[in-house]
Amino acid sequence: MSIAQKDFDFLRKFVLEKTAISLGSDKIYLLESRLAPLCREYGLADVSEIVDLLRKSPLGRLSSSVLDAVTTNETYFFRDSKPFLELEKELIPELIARKGSCSTLKIWSAACSSGQEIYSVAMILEDKFPELKSWNVQLYASDVSSAMVDRTKAGVFNQLEVSRGLPSSMLIKHFSRKGESFYVKEHLKRCLEVFALNLASPWPALPKFDVVFLRNVLIYFDPPTKEAILRKVEKVLEPGGSLFLGGSESTLGLRTSLVRKMRTFCPLYVLPS
Ligand SMILES: C[S@@+](CC[C@H](N)C(=O)[O-])C[C@H]1O[C@@H](n2cnc3c(N)ncnc32)[C@H](O)[C@@H]1O
C-alpha cells in the first residue's frame, strides 16, 4: 500500500500538531506499514480514505488510532538497568535520609508507553524499601497515546513482555497468571495514577515530583519543543529533584536550568535547590 505525497504531508502535519513528533520525509514507509493494519481494521481501501476521514473528523476514534499507530512504544522492564540501579542504590536512600520518616515521595514516568517503566519503579520501592510503607508514596504515569494509557492502567503483559528485563523472582511475586497473560497485582497499582498527557501541549496542574523519568521520548522532538518540555519539567520538580533521560538523550545545546551530574550509575539532571 503506497501513500500519495499529499496524504503523507497531511499526516505529517496532523501528527506534528497532535504530538509534536516530527516525521522526516524518509518516514513514508513507516507510515505505510503502520497504517495498513488500520485500513483493514476500519474497512478502508487505503490511506487516502484515512486522510479523508481525519479531515472531516480530526478528534474522533480514528484520530486516536492513527496516533497510537505512529507512536513508537518500544519499552521493557528495567530498560537500560542503570537508571534503576541509580534509583535503588543512591537516589531513594538519599531521599529517605534527607526527608526523614513518614514523608512523601512522588515519582512520574512521563512517557510511560505500556507501563513497564513505572511498574519497574514500583517493584523496586516495594521490594527494597520496606520503610516506605509508612510514607505517602505516589506514582504517576502518562502518555500521549490513549492505548498506552489504557495498557498501563490495566497492567496486563504477555509472555514476550514479561520475558524482557523482568527477573523471574519479581514475576512470581508481583504478577498473577491467567492463561497467556500476566496481571500486575493490586499492591503495585494502589499508589499509581495514570493519565493522558501530550508533553508538547500545556500541562494541567501537577504535583511537585522528587524524580521524573522522561526517557526515550525527547528524541522525537525538535530543539524548541525539547526546551519547552524541559522548562515545564523544571516547574514540576522539587528543588533538588532529579530527571532521568534516555541513554541517547541529553540537554546538550538546550537552554535549561537543570544541571547534569554524573552519578554512580548514570547521568542525572538535577534542579538546583
Ligand atoms: C519509546 S517509548 C518510551 C517508553 C519508556 N519511557 C521507556 O523509555 O522505555 C516513547 C513513548 O513516548 C510517547 N510519546 C510520544 N510523543 C509524546 C508526546 N508528545 N507526549 C507524551 N508522550 C509521547 C509514545 O506514545 C511512547 O509511548
The ligand as an ORCA input file, in Angstrom:
! r2SCAN-3c Opt
* xyz 0 1
  C       9.886      4.712     23.069
  S       8.571      4.931     24.213
  C       9.473      5.158     25.727
  C       8.817      4.448     26.886
  C       9.623      4.482     28.185
  N       9.776      5.830     28.670
  C      10.962      3.840     28.004
  O      11.981      4.535     27.957
  O      11.016      2.615     27.890
  C       8.075      6.587     23.810
  C       6.696      6.922     24.326
  O       6.520      8.330     24.190
  C       5.174      8.557     23.870
  N       5.051      9.898     23.269
  C       5.363     10.299     22.012
  N       5.070     11.593     21.836
  C       4.570     12.035     23.018
  C       4.069     13.286     23.464
  N       4.023     14.352     22.655
  N       3.626     13.381     24.741
  C       3.660     12.299     25.572
  N       4.115     11.089     25.202
  C       4.565     10.953     23.939
  C       4.818      7.426     22.917
  O       3.418      7.215     22.844
  C       5.584      6.257     23.544
  O       4.768      5.505     24.402
*
